[in-house]
């Protein structure tokens, strides 16, 4: 896999597939397939060639499926509270 494309895919996955965000409305496989197609559409817009993206299609699909299948619960409110507390501790308040 080209390093440039791999870095872009990793960033895309982080930006578009938050942990624990599958609301059970669609299966993991269906969601992964939908998001993989979206990823490749955006790859073309980002300047990657058809040859480059098609060459990597088989390797990217498992990465997207793994991200979609992640059932880690992410509590946004707890994260914000911890961030606020950490900031207060840094400020010396």
PyMOL Python script that loads the backbone (N, CA, C, O; Angstrom):
from pymol import cmd

cmd.read_pdbstr("""\
ATOM      1  N   UNK A   1       0.864  -1.167   0.000  1.00  0.00           N
ATOM      2  CA  UNK A   1       0.000   0.000   0.000  1.00  0.00           C
ATOM      3  C   UNK A   1       0.908   1.226   0.000  1.00  0.00           C
ATOM      4  O   UNK A   1       1.889   1.277   0.742  1.00  0.00           O
ATOM      5  N   UNK A   2       0.587   2.192  -0.814  1.00  0.00           N
ATOM      6  CA  UNK A   2       1.414   3.394  -0.840  1.00  0.00           C
ATOM      7  C   UNK A   2       1.285   4.116   0.497  1.00  0.00           C
ATOM      8  O   UNK A   2       0.195   4.224   1.059  1.00  0.00           O
ATOM      9  N   UNK A   3       2.400   4.601   0.985  1.00  0.00           N
ATOM     10  CA  UNK A   3       2.391   5.270   2.290  1.00  0.00           C
ATOM     11  C   UNK A   3       1.520   6.514   2.292  1.00  0.00           C
ATOM     12  O   UNK A   3       0.830   6.794   3.273  1.00  0.00           O
ATOM     13  N   UNK A   4       1.550   7.250   1.210  1.00  0.00           N
ATOM     14  CA  UNK A   4       0.740   8.470   1.129  1.00  0.00           C
ATOM     15  C   UNK A   4      -0.745   8.131   1.205  1.00  0.00           C
ATOM     16  O   UNK A   4      -1.503   8.792   1.915  1.00  0.00           O
ATOM     17  N   UNK A   5      -1.158   7.095   0.467  1.00  0.00           N
ATOM     18  CA  UNK A   5      -2.560   6.690   0.480  1.00  0.00           C
ATOM     19  C   UNK A   5      -2.932   6.115   1.847  1.00  0.00           C
ATOM     20  O   UNK A   5      -4.015   6.396   2.359  1.00  0.00           O
ATOM     21  N   UNK A   6      -2.051   5.318   2.438  1.00  0.00           N
ATOM     22  CA  UNK A   6      -2.319   4.741   3.756  1.00  0.00           C
ATOM     23  C   UNK A   6      -2.504   5.824   4.809  1.00  0.00           C
ATOM     24  O   UNK A   6      -3.400   5.720   5.646  1.00  0.00           O
ATOM     25  N   UNK A   7      -1.671   6.865   4.783  1.00  0.00           N
ATOM     26  CA  UNK A   7      -1.831   7.970   5.737  1.00  0.00           C
ATOM     27  C   UNK A   7      -3.166   8.663   5.525  1.00  0.00           C
ATOM     28  O   UNK A   7      -3.853   9.008   6.486  1.00  0.00           O
ATOM     29  N   UNK A   8      -3.534   8.866   4.263  1.00  0.00           N
ATOM     30  CA  UNK A   8      -4.813   9.519   3.971  1.00  0.00           C
ATOM     31  C   UNK A   8      -5.979   8.659   4.455  1.00  0.00           C
ATOM     32  O   UNK A   8      -6.933   9.180   5.032  1.00  0.00           O
ATOM     33  N   UNK A   9      -5.908   7.337   4.223  1.00  0.00           N
ATOM     34  CA  UNK A   9      -6.975   6.420   4.660  1.00  0.00           C
ATOM     35  C   UNK A   9      -7.102   6.446   6.185  1.00  0.00           C
ATOM     36  O   UNK A   9      -8.213   6.505   6.711  1.00  0.00           O
ATOM     37  N   UNK A  10      -5.986   6.403   6.888  1.00  0.00           N
ATOM     38  CA  UNK A  10      -6.032   6.430   8.354  1.00  0.00           C
ATOM     39  C   UNK A  10      -6.692   7.698   8.868  1.00  0.00           C
ATOM     40  O   UNK A  10      -7.508   7.651   9.788  1.00  0.00           O
ATOM     41  N   UNK A  11      -6.341   8.820   8.279  1.00  0.00           N
ATOM     42  CA  UNK A  11      -6.941  10.089   8.676  1.00  0.00           C
ATOM     43  C   UNK A  11      -8.431  10.105   8.346  1.00  0.00           C
ATOM     44  O   UNK A  11      -9.241  10.585   9.139  1.00  0.00           O
ATOM     45  N   UNK A  12      -8.789   9.582   7.178  1.00  0.00           N
ATOM     46  CA  UNK A  12     -10.192   9.544   6.769  1.00  0.00           C
ATOM     47  C   UNK A  12     -11.008   8.697   7.738  1.00  0.00           C
ATOM     48  O   UNK A  12     -12.108   9.083   8.133  1.00  0.00           O
ATOM     49  N   UNK A  13     -10.470   7.549   8.117  1.00  0.00           N
ATOM     50  CA  UNK A  13     -11.176   6.662   9.050  1.00  0.00           C
ATOM     51  C   UNK A  13     -11.367   7.361  10.395  1.00  0.00           C
ATOM     52  O   UNK A  13     -12.454   7.310  10.971  1.00  0.00           O
ATOM     53  N   UNK A  14     -10.314   8.014  10.898  1.00  0.00           N
ATOM     54  CA  UNK A  14     -10.428   8.724  12.181  1.00  0.00           C
ATOM     55  C   UNK A  14     -11.472   9.832  12.118  1.00  0.00           C
ATOM     56  O   UNK A  14     -12.219  10.041  13.073  1.00  0.00           O
ATOM     57  N   UNK A  15     -11.522  10.539  11.000  1.00  0.00           N
ATOM     58  CA  UNK A  15     -12.456  11.660  10.857  1.00  0.00           C
ATOM     59  C   UNK A  15     -13.899  11.232  10.603  1.00  0.00           C
ATOM     60  O   UNK A  15     -14.829  11.955  10.960  1.00  0.00           O
ATOM     61  N   UNK A  16     -14.093  10.064   9.990  1.00  0.00           N
ATOM     62  CA  UNK A  16     -15.432   9.671   9.544  1.00  0.00           C
ATOM     63  C   UNK A  16     -16.051   8.501  10.294  1.00  0.00           C
ATOM     64  O   UNK A  16     -17.248   8.250  10.154  1.00  0.00           O
ATOM     65  N   UNK A  17     -15.270   7.785  11.079  1.00  0.00           N
ATOM     66  CA  UNK A  17     -15.809   6.614  11.780  1.00  0.00           C
ATOM     67  C   UNK A  17     -15.413   6.688  13.256  1.00  0.00           C
ATOM     68  O   UNK A  17     -14.421   6.082  13.662  1.00  0.00           O
ATOM     69  N   UNK A  18     -16.182   7.429  14.059  1.00  0.00           N
ATOM     70  CA  UNK A  18     -15.872   7.487  15.484  1.00  0.00           C
ATOM     71  C   UNK A  18     -16.147   6.146  16.157  1.00  0.00           C
ATOM     72  O   UNK A  18     -17.045   5.420  15.732  1.00  0.00           O
ATOM     73  N   UNK A  19     -15.387   5.802  17.203  1.00  0.00           N
ATOM     74  CA  UNK A  19     -15.596   4.520  17.881  1.00  0.00           C
ATOM     75  C   UNK A  19     -16.995   4.416  18.479  1.00  0.00           C
ATOM     76  O   UNK A  19     -17.519   5.380  19.038  1.00  0.00           O
ATOM     77  N   UNK A  20     -17.578   3.257  18.356  1.00  0.00           N
ATOM     78  CA  UNK A  20     -18.877   2.993  18.956  1.00  0.00           C
ATOM     79  C   UNK A  20     -20.029   3.750  18.340  1.00  0.00           C
ATOM     80  O   UNK A  20     -21.059   3.933  18.989  1.00  0.00           O
ATOM     81  N   UNK A  21     -19.885   4.195  17.111  1.00  0.00           N
ATOM     82  CA  UNK A  21     -20.910   5.059  16.525  1.00  0.00           C
ATOM     83  C   UNK A  21     -21.878   4.334  15.600  1.00  0.00           C
ATOM     84  O   UNK A  21     -22.625   4.988  14.872  1.00  0.00           O
ATOM     85  N   UNK A  22     -21.889   3.007  15.606  1.00  0.00           N
ATOM     86  CA  UNK A  22     -22.817   2.280  14.742  1.00  0.00           C
ATOM     87  C   UNK A  22     -24.136   2.083  15.490  1.00  0.00           C
ATOM     88  O   UNK A  22     -24.178   1.342  16.472  1.00  0.00           O
ATOM     89  N   UNK A  23     -25.198   2.726  15.049  1.00  0.00           N
ATOM     90  CA  UNK A  23     -26.466   2.691  15.784  1.00  0.00           C
ATOM     91  C   UNK A  23     -27.329   1.456  15.492  1.00  0.00           C
ATOM     92  O   UNK A  23     -28.547   1.522  15.656  1.00  0.00           O
ATOM     93  N   UNK A  24     -26.747   0.351  15.073  1.00  0.00           N
ATOM     94  CA  UNK A  24     -27.466  -0.905  14.823  1.00  0.00           C
ATOM     95  C   UNK A  24     -28.561  -0.771  13.769  1.00  0.00           C
ATOM     96  O   UNK A  24     -29.392  -1.670  13.640  1.00  0.00           O
ATOM     97  N   UNK A  25     -28.584   0.319  13.020  1.00  0.00           N
ATOM     98  CA  UNK A  25     -29.576   0.453  11.961  1.00  0.00           C
ATOM     99  C   UNK A  25     -29.166  -0.331  10.717  1.00  0.00           C
ATOM    100  O   UNK A  25     -30.006  -0.683   9.889  1.00  0.00           O
ATOM    101  N   UNK A  26     -27.889  -0.595  10.597  1.00  0.00           N
ATOM    102  CA  UNK A  26     -27.393  -1.392   9.489  1.00  0.00           C
ATOM    103  C   UNK A  26     -26.297  -2.304  10.027  1.00  0.00           C
ATOM    104  O   UNK A  26     -25.674  -1.996  11.042  1.00  0.00           O
ATOM    105  N   UNK A  27     -26.068  -3.394   9.367  1.00  0.00           N
ATOM    106  CA  UNK A  27     -25.040  -4.325   9.834  1.00  0.00           C
ATOM    107  C   UNK A  27     -23.665  -3.696   9.657  1.00  0.00           C
ATOM    108  O   UNK A  27     -23.496  -2.747   8.892  1.00  0.00           O
ATOM    109  N   UNK A  28     -22.690  -4.236  10.372  1.00  0.00           N
ATOM    110  CA  UNK A  28     -21.319  -3.739  10.241  1.00  0.00           C
ATOM    111  C   UNK A  28     -20.839  -3.890   8.801  1.00  0.00           C
ATOM    112  O   UNK A  28     -20.186  -2.992   8.269  1.00  0.00           O
ATOM    113  N   UNK A  29     -21.154  -5.013   8.172  1.00  0.00           N
ATOM    114  CA  UNK A  29     -20.694  -5.253   6.795  1.00  0.00           C
ATOM    115  C   UNK A  29     -21.318  -4.246   5.823  1.00  0.00           C
ATOM    116  O   UNK A  29     -20.634  -3.728   4.941  1.00  0.00           O
ATOM    117  N   UNK A  30     -22.612  -3.972   5.986  1.00  0.00           N
ATOM    118  CA  UNK A  30     -23.287  -3.019   5.098  1.00  0.00           C
ATOM    119  C   UNK A  30     -22.745  -1.613   5.302  1.00  0.00           C
ATOM    120  O   UNK A  30     -22.540  -0.877   4.337  1.00  0.00           O
ATOM    121  N   UNK A  31     -22.514  -1.243   6.542  1.00  0.00           N
ATOM    122  CA  UNK A  31     -21.972   0.083   6.832  1.00  0.00           C
ATOM    123  C   UNK A  31     -20.546   0.204   6.301  1.00  0.00           C
ATOM    124  O   UNK A  31     -20.176   1.230   5.730  1.00  0.00           O
ATOM    125  N   UNK A  32     -19.751  -0.842   6.490  1.00  0.00           N
ATOM    126  CA  UNK A  32     -18.374  -0.825   5.991  1.00  0.00           C
ATOM    127  C   UNK A  32     -18.353  -0.692   4.476  1.00  0.00           C
ATOM    128  O   UNK A  32     -17.537   0.051   3.930  1.00  0.00           O
ATOM    129  N   UNK A  33     -19.242  -1.403   3.791  1.00  0.00           N
ATOM    130  CA  UNK A  33     -19.286  -1.320   2.336  1.00  0.00           C
ATOM    131  C   UNK A  33     -19.674   0.095   1.894  1.00  0.00           C
ATOM    132  O   UNK A  33     -19.069   0.645   0.974  1.00  0.00           O
ATOM    133  N   UNK A  34     -20.675   0.680   2.543  1.00  0.00           N
ATOM    134  CA  UNK A  34     -21.119   2.028   2.201  1.00  0.00           C
ATOM    135  C   UNK A  34     -20.003   3.043   2.439  1.00  0.00           C
ATOM    136  O   UNK A  34     -19.756   3.908   1.598  1.00  0.00           O
ATOM    137  N   UNK A  35     -19.330   2.938   3.587  1.00  0.00           N
ATOM    138  CA  UNK A  35     -18.275   3.887   3.906  1.00  0.00           C
ATOM    139  C   UNK A  35     -17.027   3.676   3.048  1.00  0.00           C
ATOM    140  O   UNK A  35     -16.311   4.632   2.749  1.00  0.00           O
ATOM    141  N   UNK A  36     -16.766   2.433   2.652  1.00  0.00           N
ATOM    142  CA  UNK A  36     -15.635   2.178   1.765  1.00  0.00           C
ATOM    143  C   UNK A  36     -15.855   2.849   0.422  1.00  0.00           C
ATOM    144  O   UNK A  36     -14.933   3.443  -0.137  1.00  0.00           O
ATOM    145  N   UNK A  37     -17.068   2.758  -0.095  1.00  0.00           N
ATOM    146  CA  UNK A  37     -17.379   3.430  -1.362  1.00  0.00           C
ATOM    147  C   UNK A  37     -17.248   4.950  -1.212  1.00  0.00           C
ATOM    148  O   UNK A  37     -16.755   5.627  -2.114  1.00  0.00           O
ATOM    149  N   UNK A  38     -17.688   5.474  -0.080  1.00  0.00           N
ATOM    150  CA  UNK A  38     -17.550   6.909   0.178  1.00  0.00           C
ATOM    151  C   UNK A  38     -16.071   7.293   0.251  1.00  0.00           C
ATOM    152  O   UNK A  38     -15.667   8.324  -0.285  1.00  0.00           O
ATOM    153  N   UNK A  39     -15.268   6.461   0.916  1.00  0.00           N
ATOM    154  CA  UNK A  39     -13.835   6.706   1.032  1.00  0.00           C
ATOM    155  C   UNK A  39     -13.194   6.790  -0.348  1.00  0.00           C
ATOM    156  O   UNK A  39     -12.414   7.706  -0.612  1.00  0.00           O
ATOM    157  N   UNK A  40     -13.515   5.840  -1.234  1.00  0.00           N
ATOM    158  CA  UNK A  40     -12.901   5.837  -2.558  1.00  0.00           C
ATOM    159  C   UNK A  40     -13.402   6.993  -3.417  1.00  0.00           C
ATOM    160  O   UNK A  40     -12.657   7.497  -4.258  1.00  0.00           O
ATOM    161  N   UNK A  41     -14.635   7.420  -3.225  1.00  0.00           N
ATOM    162  CA  UNK A  41     -15.128   8.594  -3.948  1.00  0.00           C
ATOM    163  C   UNK A  41     -14.357   9.835  -3.508  1.00  0.00           C
ATOM    164  O   UNK A  41     -13.984  10.666  -4.336  1.00  0.00           O
ATOM    165  N   UNK A  42     -14.120   9.958  -2.211  1.00  0.00           N
ATOM    166  CA  UNK A  42     -13.373  11.094  -1.701  1.00  0.00           C
ATOM    167  C   UNK A  42     -11.891  10.998  -2.052  1.00  0.00           C
ATOM    168  O   UNK A  42     -11.218  12.021  -2.175  1.00  0.00           O
ATOM    169  N   UNK A  43     -11.380   9.780  -2.213  1.00  0.00           N
ATOM    170  CA  UNK A  43      -9.976   9.617  -2.618  1.00  0.00           C
ATOM    171  C   UNK A  43      -9.751  10.204  -3.995  1.00  0.00           C
ATOM    172  O   UNK A  43      -8.715  10.820  -4.247  1.00  0.00           O
ATOM    173  N   UNK A  44     -10.712  10.020  -4.892  1.00  0.00           N
ATOM    174  CA  UNK A  44     -10.602  10.594  -6.233  1.00  0.00           C
ATOM    175  C   UNK A  44     -10.588  12.117  -6.156  1.00  0.00           C
ATOM    176  O   UNK A  44      -9.831  12.777  -6.867  1.00  0.00           O
ATOM    177  N   UNK A  45     -11.437  12.671  -5.282  1.00  0.00           N
ATOM    178  CA  UNK A  45     -11.474  14.118  -5.097  1.00  0.00           C
ATOM    179  C   UNK A  45     -10.184  14.643  -4.465  1.00  0.00           C
ATOM    180  O   UNK A  45      -9.801  15.791  -4.688  1.00  0.00           O
ATOM    181  N   UNK A  46      -9.512  13.792  -3.671  1.00  0.00           N
ATOM    182  CA  UNK A  46      -8.275  14.190  -3.002  1.00  0.00           C
ATOM    183  C   UNK A  46      -7.059  14.074  -3.917  1.00  0.00           C
ATOM    184  O   UNK A  46      -5.941  14.403  -3.520  1.00  0.00           O
ATOM    185  N   UNK A  47      -7.284  13.605  -5.144  1.00  0.00           N
ATOM    186  CA  UNK A  47      -6.194  13.577  -6.114  1.00  0.00           C
ATOM    187  C   UNK A  47      -5.522  12.227  -6.312  1.00  0.00           C
ATOM    188  O   UNK A  47      -4.487  12.154  -6.975  1.00  0.00           O
ATOM    189  N   UNK A  48      -6.076  11.169  -5.763  1.00  0.00           N
ATOM    190  CA  UNK A  48      -5.506   9.847  -5.977  1.00  0.00           C
ATOM    191  C   UNK A  48      -6.031   9.289  -7.297  1.00  0.00           C
ATOM    192  O   UNK A  48      -7.204   9.467  -7.626  1.00  0.00           O
ATOM    193  N   UNK A  49      -5.182   8.626  -8.038  1.00  0.00           N
ATOM    194  CA  UNK A  49      -5.570   8.088  -9.344  1.00  0.00           C
ATOM    195  C   UNK A  49      -6.433   6.843  -9.187  1.00  0.00           C
ATOM    196  O   UNK A  49      -6.414   6.190  -8.144  1.00  0.00           O
ATOM    197  N   UNK A  50      -7.192   6.520 -10.237  1.00  0.00           N
ATOM    198  CA  UNK A  50      -8.004   5.298 -10.227  1.00  0.00           C
ATOM    199  C   UNK A  50      -7.118   4.078 -10.060  1.00  0.00           C
ATOM    200  O   UNK A  50      -7.478   3.142  -9.346  1.00  0.00           O
ATOM    201  N   UNK A  51      -5.963   4.080 -10.710  1.00  0.00           N
ATOM    202  CA  UNK A  51      -5.036   2.954 -10.595  1.00  0.00           C
ATOM    203  C   UNK A  51      -4.604   2.765  -9.146  1.00  0.00           C
ATOM    204  O   UNK A  51      -4.589   1.646  -8.634  1.00  0.00           O
ATOM    205  N   UNK A  52      -4.255   3.860  -8.496  1.00  0.00           N
ATOM    206  CA  UNK A  52      -3.782   3.806  -7.116  1.00  0.00           C
ATOM    207  C   UNK A  52      -4.879   3.314  -6.170  1.00  0.00           C
ATOM    208  O   UNK A  52      -4.616   2.489  -5.295  1.00  0.00           O
ATOM    209  N   UNK A  53      -6.091   3.808  -6.335  1.00  0.00           N
ATOM    210  CA  UNK A  53      -7.171   3.414  -5.429  1.00  0.00           C
ATOM    211  C   UNK A  53      -7.626   1.979  -5.685  1.00  0.00           C
ATOM    212  O   UNK A  53      -7.892   1.239  -4.737  1.00  0.00           O
ATOM    213  N   UNK A  54      -7.718   1.575  -6.956  1.00  0.00           N
ATOM    214  CA  UNK A  54      -8.147   0.206  -7.255  1.00  0.00           C
ATOM    215  C   UNK A  54      -7.124  -0.814  -6.768  1.00  0.00           C
ATOM    216  O   UNK A  54      -7.480  -1.913  -6.344  1.00  0.00           O
ATOM    217  N   UNK A  55      -5.857  -0.438  -6.833  1.00  0.00           N
ATOM    218  CA  UNK A  55      -4.792  -1.321  -6.359  1.00  0.00           C
ATOM    219  C   UNK A  55      -4.918  -1.572  -4.862  1.00  0.00           C
ATOM    220  O   UNK A  55      -4.553  -2.644  -4.378  1.00  0.00           O
ATOM    221  N   UNK A  56      -5.430  -0.597  -4.131  1.00  0.00           N
ATOM    222  CA  UNK A  56      -5.510  -0.685  -2.671  1.00  0.00           C
ATOM    223  C   UNK A  56      -6.881  -1.103  -2.151  1.00  0.00           C
ATOM    224  O   UNK A  56      -7.050  -1.271  -0.944  1.00  0.00           O
ATOM    225  N   UNK A  57      -7.849  -1.272  -3.023  1.00  0.00           N
ATOM    226  CA  UNK A  57      -9.221  -1.575  -2.608  1.00  0.00           C
ATOM    227  C   UNK A  57      -9.293  -2.790  -1.679  1.00  0.00           C
ATOM    228  O   UNK A  57      -9.986  -2.750  -0.662  1.00  0.00           O
ATOM    229  N   UNK A  58      -8.592  -3.853  -2.016  1.00  0.00           N
ATOM    230  CA  UNK A  58      -8.633  -5.068  -1.208  1.00  0.00           C
ATOM    231  C   UNK A  58      -8.006  -4.907   0.160  1.00  0.00           C
ATOM    232  O   UNK A  58      -8.372  -5.614   1.099  1.00  0.00           O
ATOM    233  N   UNK A  59      -7.072  -3.991   0.281  1.00  0.00           N
ATOM    234  CA  UNK A  59      -6.398  -3.783   1.561  1.00  0.00           C
ATOM    235  C   UNK A  59      -7.121  -2.780   2.455  1.00  0.00           C
ATOM    236  O   UNK A  59      -7.003  -2.834   3.679  1.00  0.00           O
ATOM    237  N   UNK A  60      -7.868  -1.869   1.843  1.00  0.00           N
ATOM    238  CA  UNK A  60      -8.548  -0.830   2.612  1.00  0.00           C
ATOM    239  C   UNK A  60      -9.847  -1.346   3.231  1.00  0.00           C
ATOM    240  O   UNK A  60     -10.198  -0.964   4.347  1.00  0.00           O
ATOM    241  N   UNK A  61     -10.552  -2.203   2.517  1.00  0.00           N
ATOM    242  CA  UNK A  61     -11.842  -2.702   3.010  1.00  0.00           C
ATOM    243  C   UNK A  61     -11.752  -3.304   4.417  1.00  0.00           C
ATOM    244  O   UNK A  61     -12.617  -3.006   5.241  1.00  0.00           O
ATOM    245  N   UNK A  62     -10.749  -4.136   4.736  1.00  0.00           N
ATOM    246  CA  UNK A  62     -10.660  -4.661   6.104  1.00  0.00           C
ATOM    247  C   UNK A  62     -10.390  -3.574   7.155  1.00  0.00           C
ATOM    248  O   UNK A  62     -10.833  -3.695   8.297  1.00  0.00           O
ATOM    249  N   UNK A  63      -9.673  -2.525   6.776  1.00  0.00           N
ATOM    250  CA  UNK A  63      -9.428  -1.426   7.718  1.00  0.00           C
ATOM    251  C   UNK A  63     -10.727  -0.716   8.074  1.00  0.00           C
ATOM    252  O   UNK A  63     -10.970  -0.390   9.236  1.00  0.00           O
ATOM    253  N   UNK A  64     -11.555  -0.482   7.066  1.00  0.00           N
ATOM    254  CA  UNK A  64     -12.839   0.181   7.303  1.00  0.00           C
ATOM    255  C   UNK A  64     -13.752  -0.735   8.117  1.00  0.00           C
ATOM    256  O   UNK A  64     -14.412  -0.277   9.049  1.00  0.00           O
ATOM    257  N   UNK A  65     -13.796  -2.012   7.777  1.00  0.00           N
ATOM    258  CA  UNK A  65     -14.635  -2.957   8.525  1.00  0.00           C
ATOM    259  C   UNK A  65     -14.201  -3.026   9.985  1.00  0.00           C
ATOM    260  O   UNK A  65     -15.050  -3.076  10.875  1.00  0.00           O
ATOM    261  N   UNK A  66     -12.908  -3.029  10.247  1.00  0.00           N
ATOM    262  CA  UNK A  66     -12.426  -3.067  11.629  1.00  0.00           C
ATOM    263  C   UNK A  66     -12.841  -1.816  12.391  1.00  0.00           C
ATOM    264  O   UNK A  66     -13.229  -1.893  13.557  1.00  0.00           O
ATOM    265  N   UNK A  67     -12.760  -0.671  11.735  1.00  0.00           N
ATOM    266  CA  UNK A  67     -13.163   0.578  12.399  1.00  0.00           C
ATOM    267  C   UNK A  67     -14.663   0.605  12.669  1.00  0.00           C
ATOM    268  O   UNK A  67     -15.100   1.073  13.721  1.00  0.00           O
ATOM    269  N   UNK A  68     -15.447   0.104  11.725  1.00  0.00           N
ATOM    270  CA  UNK A  68     -16.906   0.083  11.876  1.00  0.00           C
ATOM    271  C   UNK A  68     -17.327  -0.914  12.945  1.00  0.00           C
ATOM    272  O   UNK A  68     -18.298  -0.679  13.664  1.00  0.00           O
ATOM    273  N   UNK A  69     -16.611  -2.012  13.056  1.00  0.00           N
ATOM    274  CA  UNK A  69     -16.967  -3.080  13.992  1.00  0.00           C
ATOM    275  C   UNK A  69     -16.537  -2.776  15.419  1.00  0.00           C
ATOM    276  O   UNK A  69     -16.897  -3.506  16.343  1.00  0.00           O
ATOM    277  N   UNK A  70     -15.775  -1.713  15.608  1.00  0.00           N
ATOM    278  CA  UNK A  70     -15.305  -1.354  16.936  1.00  0.00           C
ATOM    279  C   UNK A  70     -16.495  -0.970  17.805  1.00  0.00           C
ATOM    280  O   UNK A  70     -17.166   0.028  17.543  1.00  0.00           O
ATOM    281  N   UNK A  71     -16.752  -1.756  18.831  1.00  0.00           N
ATOM    282  CA  UNK A  71     -17.885  -1.506  19.718  1.00  0.00           C
ATOM    283  C   UNK A  71     -17.500  -0.718  20.960  1.00  0.00           C
ATOM    284  O   UNK A  71     -18.265  -0.649  21.923  1.00  0.00           O
ATOM    285  N   UNK A  72     -16.316  -0.126  20.937  1.00  0.00           N
ATOM    286  CA  UNK A  72     -15.872   0.663  22.075  1.00  0.00           C
ATOM    287  C   UNK A  72     -16.840   1.808  22.310  1.00  0.00           C
ATOM    288  O   UNK A  72     -17.131   2.588  21.403  1.00  0.00           O
ATOM    289  N   UNK A  73     -17.324   1.901  23.509  1.00  0.00           N
ATOM    290  CA  UNK A  73     -18.208   3.015  23.841  1.00  0.00           C
ATOM    291  C   UNK A  73     -17.363   4.251  24.099  1.00  0.00           C
ATOM    292  O   UNK A  73     -16.368   4.195  24.822  1.00  0.00           O
ATOM    293  N   UNK A  74     -17.755   5.339  23.517  1.00  0.00           N
ATOM    294  CA  UNK A  74     -17.050   6.603  23.688  1.00  0.00           C
ATOM    295  C   UNK A  74     -18.038   7.590  24.279  1.00  0.00           C
ATOM    296  O   UNK A  74     -18.997   7.999  23.625  1.00  0.00           O
ATOM    297  N   UNK A  75     -17.796   7.963  25.510  1.00  0.00           N
ATOM    298  CA  UNK A  75     -18.683   8.884  26.209  1.00  0.00           C
ATOM    299  C   UNK A  75     -18.158  10.302  26.011  1.00  0.00           C
ATOM    300  O   UNK A  75     -17.184  10.710  26.645  1.00  0.00           O
ATOM    301  N   UNK A  76     -18.808  11.040  25.132  1.00  0.00           N
ATOM    302  CA  UNK A  76     -18.374  12.390  24.797  1.00  0.00           C
ATOM    303  C   UNK A  76     -18.425  13.297  26.016  1.00  0.00           C
ATOM    304  O   UNK A  76     -17.518  14.104  26.224  1.00  0.00           O
ATOM    305  N   UNK A  77     -19.470  13.176  26.825  1.00  0.00           N
ATOM    306  CA  UNK A  77     -19.603  14.036  28.004  1.00  0.00           C
ATOM    307  C   UNK A  77     -18.475  13.789  29.000  1.00  0.00           C
ATOM    308  O   UNK A  77     -17.927  14.736  29.564  1.00  0.00           O
ATOM    309  N   UNK A  78     -18.125  12.525  29.219  1.00  0.00           N
ATOM    310  CA  UNK A  78     -17.027  12.204  30.134  1.00  0.00           C
ATOM    311  C   UNK A  78     -15.703  12.751  29.588  1.00  0.00           C
ATOM    312  O   UNK A  78     -14.875  13.255  30.346  1.00  0.00           O
ATOM    313  N   UNK A  79     -15.512  12.648  28.283  1.00  0.00           N
ATOM    314  CA  UNK A  79     -14.298  13.171  27.660  1.00  0.00           C
ATOM    315  C   UNK A  79     -14.201  14.682  27.859  1.00  0.00           C
ATOM    316  O   UNK A  79     -13.136  15.194  28.204  1.00  0.00           O
ATOM    317  N   UNK A  80     -15.303  15.395  27.643  1.00  0.00           N
ATOM    318  CA  UNK A  80     -15.309  16.858  27.819  1.00  0.00           C
ATOM    319  C   UNK A  80     -15.030  17.237  29.264  1.00  0.00           C
ATOM    320  O   UNK A  80     -14.284  18.178  29.533  1.00  0.00           O
ATOM    321  N   UNK A  81     -15.637  16.497  30.203  1.00  0.00           N
ATOM    322  CA  UNK A  81     -15.427  16.782  31.618  1.00  0.00           C
ATOM    323  C   UNK A  81     -13.965  16.554  31.994  1.00  0.00           C
ATOM    324  O   UNK A  81     -13.367  17.382  32.681  1.00  0.00           O
ATOM    325  N   UNK A  82     -13.393  15.456  31.556  1.00  0.00           N
ATOM    326  CA  UNK A  82     -11.979  15.188  31.847  1.00  0.00           C
ATOM    327  C   UNK A  82     -11.082  16.246  31.223  1.00  0.00           C
ATOM    328  O   UNK A  82     -10.089  16.651  31.829  1.00  0.00           O
ATOM    329  N   UNK A  83     -11.418  16.697  30.022  1.00  0.00           N
ATOM    330  CA  UNK A  83     -10.627  17.747  29.369  1.00  0.00           C
ATOM    331  C   UNK A  83     -10.696  19.053  30.150  1.00  0.00           C
ATOM    332  O   UNK A  83      -9.689  19.740  30.322  1.00  0.00           O
ATOM    333  N   UNK A  84     -11.905  19.391  30.624  1.00  0.00           N
ATOM    334  CA  UNK A  84     -12.066  20.615  31.404  1.00  0.00           C
ATOM    335  C   UNK A  84     -11.289  20.532  32.710  1.00  0.00           C
ATOM    336  O   UNK A  84     -10.639  21.498  33.109  1.00  0.00           O
ATOM    337  N   UNK A  85     -11.352  19.387  33.375  1.00  0.00           N
ATOM    338  CA  UNK A  85     -10.616  19.216  34.626  1.00  0.00           C
ATOM    339  C   UNK A  85      -9.109  19.293  34.400  1.00  0.00           C
ATOM    340  O   UNK A  85      -8.389  19.897  35.195  1.00  0.00           O
ATOM    341  N   UNK A  86      -8.633  18.680  33.313  1.00  0.00           N
ATOM    342  CA  UNK A  86      -7.209  18.725  33.006  1.00  0.00           C
ATOM    343  C   UNK A  86      -6.765  20.151  32.717  1.00  0.00           C
ATOM    344  O   UNK A  86      -5.679  20.558  33.130  1.00  0.00           O
ATOM    345  N   UNK A  87      -7.596  20.912  32.009  1.00  0.00           N
ATOM    346  CA  UNK A  87      -7.267  22.300  31.689  1.00  0.00           C
ATOM    347  C   UNK A  87      -7.220  23.133  32.969  1.00  0.00           C
ATOM    348  O   UNK A  87      -6.343  23.983  33.123  1.00  0.00           O
ATOM    349  N   UNK A  88      -8.158  22.895  33.888  1.00  0.00           N
ATOM    350  CA  UNK A  88      -8.145  23.643  35.149  1.00  0.00           C
ATOM    351  C   UNK A  88      -6.898  23.328  35.946  1.00  0.00           C
ATOM    352  O   UNK A  88      -6.313  24.223  36.556  1.00  0.00           O
ATOM    353  N   UNK A  89      -6.480  22.070  35.954  1.00  0.00           N
ATOM    354  CA  UNK A  89      -5.275  21.685  36.678  1.00  0.00           C
ATOM    355  C   UNK A  89      -4.041  22.320  36.057  1.00  0.00           C
ATOM    356  O   UNK A  89      -3.110  22.687  36.775  1.00  0.00           O
ATOM    357  N   UNK A  90      -4.017  22.455  34.741  1.00  0.00           N
ATOM    358  CA  UNK A  90      -2.876  23.100  34.072  1.00  0.00           C
ATOM    359  C   UNK A  90      -2.839  24.582  34.379  1.00  0.00           C
ATOM    360  O   UNK A  90      -1.761  25.161  34.509  1.00  0.00           O
ATOM    361  N   UNK A  91      -3.999  25.201  34.494  1.00  0.00           N
ATOM    362  CA  UNK A  91      -4.068  26.640  34.752  1.00  0.00           C
ATOM    363  C   UNK A  91      -3.744  26.985  36.207  1.00  0.00           C
ATOM    364  O   UNK A  91      -3.518  28.149  36.537  1.00  0.00           O
ATOM    365  N   UNK A  92      -3.723  25.980  37.065  1.00  0.00           N
ATOM    366  CA  UNK A  92      -3.434  26.215  38.477  1.00  0.00           C
ATOM    367  C   UNK A  92      -4.627  26.701  39.270  1.00  0.00           C
ATOM    368  O   UNK A  92      -4.456  27.199  40.382  1.00  0.00           O
ATOM    369  N   UNK A  93      -5.811  26.577  38.743  1.00  0.00           N
ATOM    370  CA  UNK A  93      -7.030  27.001  39.460  1.00  0.00           C
ATOM    371  C   UNK A  93      -7.412  26.022  40.536  1.00  0.00           C
ATOM    372  O   UNK A  93      -8.407  26.225  41.231  1.00  0.00           O
TER     373      UNK A  93
END
""", "prot")
cmd.dss("prot")
cmd.show_as("cartoon", "prot")
cmd.util.cbc("prot")
cmd.orient("prot")
